[in-house]
Amino acid sequence: MKKIALLLVLVTSITIAFGQKNVRQTASNYLKSGKLDKAVEAINQCVLDPSTAQDAKAWLIRGNVYLEIANTKEANFKSLDPDPLTKALESYQKAIEFDAKKEYYDEIFNKLNFQRNNYYNAGVDEYNKKNYKEAMINFGKGAEVLELAKVSDTISILNAATCASLANEREAAKSYYIKLLKEDYKAAAVFITLSDLYRVDKDSANALKYVRMGQQLYPNDLRLFLSETNIYLTFNNTDKALKNLQVAMAKDSANYSVAFALGTIYDNISNDTSKTVVQRNDAFVNAVNSYKNSINLNPEYFEGNYNLGALFVNKAASINDEANKLPLDATAQYEKLKKEADNYLEQALPYLEKATQLQPADLNTLMSLKQIYARTNKTEKMKEIQEKINAAQK
């Protein structure tokens, strides 16, 4: 009697499982004929039944049903579920989990890749509209879809990271760039950008961590070297920044931006009252030479021309301050200093005039030129500059 009872239970189980597979097929048929309301009802009945709750094909069909609901344009089917795409992706994940022999992997992957492409195209569309946050979200979702099939979509992740930076979603950008590194996507630009995100957030430890990780892989990449220099500049480590730039200049003597950066450091040292007079004077000479070098390498470089002109103007102002502090009877010394200051203003002129040719509406340059023309009694030039100032201020 016990054997008969056991046999009856076994037969019953087979019958129930077989019945649910019929329901699975029914759901598939409804899907093919476009009857999504009936398809979703049948397939949910199937996956909720214990006998087919771990059936990979049932979950695959469920994913297909909900994916069709997500993409349909028919209002009566759209209303079947408030978030059909999430259910579709969850279903595919279950299908992969229960598909031990990977019998349905290719079909599942094709469906996931279809949805990934939908997200990707939406990301491109939002990017072109300059909706960078929305573009980031779509690219990120596209990568997440393929992750279900254990496929790394580094293109979508990189796009998401780029859009996150453009949208000023800094934490998201860091997360995406770190994810790229974990996915073994190696490029100097990734380390540079990630380091810079931490630098701007005043996190020197992580900024240096990632730039040095990059340097280990790309020891000859000057951009990483300059990225490290920017960290030192941000955190006022002038000595290390100066050493780095001197090395960089030796490595790439034709790089006008490195020459300019060297000039800015020497410029700052020349104004640092904690330094000795000798140190400040030496720094001034080095700043002049570095700025001139940047201009020689790129004559159309606005920053080089403007900063060299400003350096001479500031030097003249410093000498004028010194002259104004002299006692009234120190006439000879006063005249000597005034002449020296005027000489620096004359040296500033060609560089500031070039700068205003390169950027005609830059008010700082125009105002500096106006002061020099006034000081050197160049009345007509001063009138011309005033007209440009008036135009720029409108």
Secondary structure by P-SEA (a helix, b strand, c coil): caaaaaaaaaaaaaaaaaaaaaaaaaaaaaaaacaaaaaaaaaaaaaacccccccaaaaaaaaaaaaaaacccccccccccccaaaaaaaaaaaaaaacccccaaaaaaaaaaaaaaaaaaaaaaaaaacaaaaaaaaaaaaaaaaaaacccaaaaaaaaaaaaaaacaaaaaaaaaaaaaaaccccaaaaaaaaaaaaaacaaaaaaaaaaaaaaaccccaaaaaaaaaaaaaacaaaaaaaaaaaaaaaccccaaaaaaaaaaaaaaaacccccaaaaaaaaaaaaaaaaaaaaaccccaaaaaaaaaaaaaaaaaaaaaaaaccccaaaaaaaaaaaaaaaaaaaaaaaaaaaaaccccaaaaaaaaaaaaaacaaaaaaaaaaaaaaaac
